[in-house]
């Protein structure tokens, strides 16, 4: 598992598409450029949706993992 220390954590466990990405969009707005966000999700569709979100908006997906039925993502907010 990663040793990255997030500035914020978004727990979207139990939520289904499109809620995790909608919550992610709102959470990223509250972060400063360069901040690291850890996202925890249980919806398998996030494996597709979160990487696409990052590419589309220019954020950096540093790492993603699957552990004990959870999908974990570490996202660095783009610096404006």
C-alpha positions as protocol buffer text, in pm:
chain_id: "A"
residue {
  index: 1
  type: UNK
  ca { x: 0 y: 0 z: 0 }
}
residue {
  index: 2
  type: UNK
  ca { x: 106 y: 357 z: -58 }
}
residue {
  index: 3
  type: UNK
  ca { x: 292 y: 577 z: 186 }
}
residue {
  index: 4
  type: UNK
  ca { x: 132 y: 893 z: 45 }
}
residue {
  index: 5
  type: UNK
  ca { x: -13 y: 1116 z: 316 }
}
residue {
  index: 6
  type: UNK
  ca { x: -333 y: 1289 z: 196 }
}
residue {
  index: 7
  type: UNK
  ca { x: -431 y: 1645 z: 283 }
}
residue {
  index: 8
  type: UNK
  ca { x: -797 y: 1536 z: 275 }
}
residue {
  index: 9
  type: UNK
  ca { x: -1001 y: 1215 z: 252 }
}
residue {
  index: 10
  type: UNK
  ca { x: -1328 y: 1162 z: 70 }
}
residue {
  index: 11
  type: UNK
  ca { x: -1519 y: 851 z: 180 }
}
residue {
  index: 12
  type: UNK
  ca { x: -1775 y: 764 z: -86 }
}
residue {
  index: 13
  type: UNK
  ca { x: -1829 y: 411 z: 44 }
}
residue {
  index: 14
  type: UNK
  ca { x: -2176 y: 272 z: -23 }
}
residue {
  index: 15
  type: UNK
  ca { x: -2254 y: 528 z: -292 }
}
residue {
  index: 16
  type: UNK
  ca { x: -2321 y: 435 z: -654 }
}
residue {
  index: 17
  type: UNK
  ca { x: -2257 y: 613 z: -982 }
}
residue {
  index: 18
  type: UNK
  ca { x: -2271 y: 909 z: -1031 }
}
residue {
  index: 19
  type: UNK
  ca { x: -2255 y: 1009 z: -663 }
}
residue {
  index: 20
  type: UNK
  ca { x: -1884 y: 932 z: -595 }
}
residue {
  index: 21
  type: UNK
  ca { x: -1769 y: 1149 z: -887 }
}
residue {
  index: 22
  type: UNK
  ca { x: -2012 y: 1428 z: -797 }
}
residue {
  index: 23
  type: UNK
  ca { x: -1878 y: 1427 z: -441 }
}
residue {
  index: 24
  type: UNK
  ca { x: -1522 y: 1418 z: -576 }
}
residue {
  index: 25
  type: UNK
  ca { x: -1591 y: 1721 z: -795 }
}
residue {
  index: 26
  type: UNK
  ca { x: -1720 y: 1919 z: -496 }
}
residue {
  index: 27
  type: UNK
  ca { x: -1436 y: 1808 z: -267 }
}
residue {
  index: 28
  type: UNK
  ca { x: -1164 y: 1902 z: -518 }
}
residue {
  index: 29
  type: UNK
  ca { x: -1305 y: 2255 z: -535 }
}
residue {
  index: 30
  type: UNK
  ca { x: -1231 y: 2298 z: -163 }
}
residue {
  index: 31
  type: UNK
  ca { x: -866 y: 2195 z: -197 }
}
residue {
  index: 32
  type: UNK
  ca { x: -565 y: 2409 z: -281 }
}
residue {
  index: 33
  type: UNK
  ca { x: -363 y: 2341 z: -595 }
}
residue {
  index: 34
  type: UNK
  ca { x: -113 y: 2064 z: -526 }
}
residue {
  index: 35
  type: UNK
  ca { x: -312 y: 1916 z: -236 }
}
residue {
  index: 36
  type: UNK
  ca { x: -341 y: 1538 z: -220 }
}
residue {
  index: 37
  type: UNK
  ca { x: -684 y: 1378 z: -185 }
}
residue {
  index: 38
  type: UNK
  ca { x: -749 y: 1017 z: -95 }
}
residue {
  index: 39
  type: UNK
  ca { x: -1080 y: 878 z: -221 }
}
residue {
  index: 40
  type: UNK
  ca { x: -1238 y: 563 z: -78 }
}
residue {
  index: 41
  type: UNK
  ca { x: -1518 y: 407 z: -283 }
}
residue {
  index: 42
  type: UNK
  ca { x: -1703 y: 77 z: -310 }
}
residue {
  index: 43
  type: UNK
  ca { x: -1864 y: 123 z: -652 }
}
residue {
  index: 44
  type: UNK
  ca { x: -1663 y: -68 z: -917 }
}
residue {
  index: 45
  type: UNK
  ca { x: -1757 y: 193 z: -1179 }
}
residue {
  index: 46
  type: UNK
  ca { x: -1518 y: 435 z: -1006 }
}
residue {
  index: 47
  type: UNK
  ca { x: -1232 y: 235 z: -1163 }
}
residue {
  index: 48
  type: UNK
  ca { x: -1342 y: 387 z: -1492 }
}
residue {
  index: 49
  type: UNK
  ca { x: -1498 y: 715 z: -1379 }
}
residue {
  index: 50
  type: UNK
  ca { x: -1230 y: 856 z: -1148 }
}
residue {
  index: 51
  type: UNK
  ca { x: -938 y: 818 z: -1392 }
}
residue {
  index: 52
  type: UNK
  ca { x: -1152 y: 982 z: -1664 }
}
residue {
  index: 53
  type: UNK
  ca { x: -1244 y: 1264 z: -1422 }
}
residue {
  index: 54
  type: UNK
  ca { x: -874 y: 1327 z: -1355 }
}
residue {
  index: 55
  type: UNK
  ca { x: -778 y: 1330 z: -1724 }
}
residue {
  index: 56
  type: UNK
  ca { x: -1069 y: 1554 z: -1818 }
}
residue {
  index: 57
  type: UNK
  ca { x: -1001 y: 1815 z: -1546 }
}
residue {
  index: 58
  type: UNK
  ca { x: -621 y: 1790 z: -1542 }
}
residue {
  index: 59
  type: UNK
  ca { x: -573 y: 1642 z: -1195 }
}
residue {
  index: 60
  type: UNK
  ca { x: -303 y: 1381 z: -1142 }
}
residue {
  index: 61
  type: UNK
  ca { x: -407 y: 1030 z: -1041 }
}
residue {
  index: 62
  type: UNK
  ca { x: -96 y: 925 z: -851 }
}
residue {
  index: 63
  type: UNK
  ca { x: -210 y: 583 z: -746 }
}
residue {
  index: 64
  type: UNK
  ca { x: -511 y: 356 z: -733 }
}
residue {
  index: 65
  type: UNK
  ca { x: -560 y: 29 z: -551 }
}
residue {
  index: 66
  type: UNK
  ca { x: -823 y: -224 z: -455 }
}
residue {
  index: 67
  type: UNK
  ca { x: -827 y: -356 z: -99 }
}
residue {
  index: 68
  type: UNK
  ca { x: -1092 y: -551 z: 90 }
}
residue {
  index: 69
  type: UNK
  ca { x: -1371 y: -453 z: -149 }
}
residue {
  index: 70
  type: UNK
  ca { x: -1273 y: -86 z: -151 }
}
residue {
  index: 71
  type: UNK
  ca { x: -1132 y: 114 z: -438 }
}
residue {
  index: 72
  type: UNK
  ca { x: -870 y: 364 z: -326 }
}
residue {
  index: 73
  type: UNK
  ca { x: -742 y: 662 z: -523 }
}
residue {
  index: 74
  type: UNK
  ca { x: -477 y: 926 z: -451 }
}
residue {
  index: 75
  type: UNK
  ca { x: -538 y: 1240 z: -656 }
}
residue {
  index: 76
  type: UNK
  ca { x: -317 y: 1550 z: -670 }
}
residue {
  index: 77
  type: UNK
  ca { x: -520 y: 1861 z: -750 }
}
residue {
  index: 78
  type: UNK
  ca { x: -381 y: 2053 z: -1042 }
}
residue {
  index: 79
  type: UNK
  ca { x: -207 y: 2380 z: -968 }
}
residue {
  index: 80
  type: UNK
  ca { x: -383 y: 2667 z: -1145 }
}
